[in-house]
């Protein structure tokens, strides 16, 4: 095989590879999020992806991974299985700015108002680092471990139990509504 026919086959293979690649991930603002991830032996699906902007600046692309698609915010929060919130940063942010943003965000949560919840909020905030464009921050709930904070945007933290994880996901989904209110 040579000439035009070979070029045609090459283009067909390239087109199929591109189609197969886009079927497995969603791209938003240049950030590629896989349609599913494996976590704690479970397959989690990308339930929602969105771009956070401030004025005209792209701050980060975020994705929410859940084992099953909930019908409401309450169902998404109450789910007992693993879940993960991924933040993919589109610009560099200083540690202080990121910490202030999380403090502000968590202060709006009614569930995070108790002294224990405020300590857990501060543990999360203290784990944060400054980020550069392309860095990730992963907020993962695992039933046997609690809330894990990881990625380049964190020094790492584990906050045991489900209460703080529920408060954080509740605050996130209240600020970023993607389900019917219940």
TADA-V724849 format. One record per backbone hydrogen bond with DSSP energy under -1.0 kcal/mol. NH is the residue of the N-H (numbers start at 1). CO is the residue of the C=O. Records with the same first field share a line. If there is no record, write none. Layout:
NH->CO / CO
//
This chain:
7->3
8->4
9->5
10->6
11->7
12->8
13->9
14->10
15->11
16->12
17->13
18->14
19->15
20->16
21->17
22->18
23->19
26->33
28->31
31->28
33->26
35->24
37->44
39->42
42->39
44->37
45->66
46->35
47->64
48->64
50->62
52->60
54->57
57->54
59->52
60->52
61->88
62->50
63->86
64->48
65->84
66->45
73->180
76->72
77->73
78->74
79->75
83->141
84->65
85->139
86->63
87->137
88->61
89->135
90->59
93->131
98->94
99->95
100->96
101->97
102->98
103->99
104->100
105->101
106->102
107->103
109->106
113->110
118->114
119->115
120->116
121->117
122->118
123->119
124->120
125->121
126->122
127->123
128->125
129->153
131->93
134->89
135->132
137->87
138->150
139->85
140->148
141->83
142->146
145->142
146->142
147->159
148->140
149->157
150->138
153->136
154->151
155->127
157->149
159->147
166->162
167->163
168->164
169->165
170->166
171->167
172->168
173->169
174->170
175->171
176->172
//
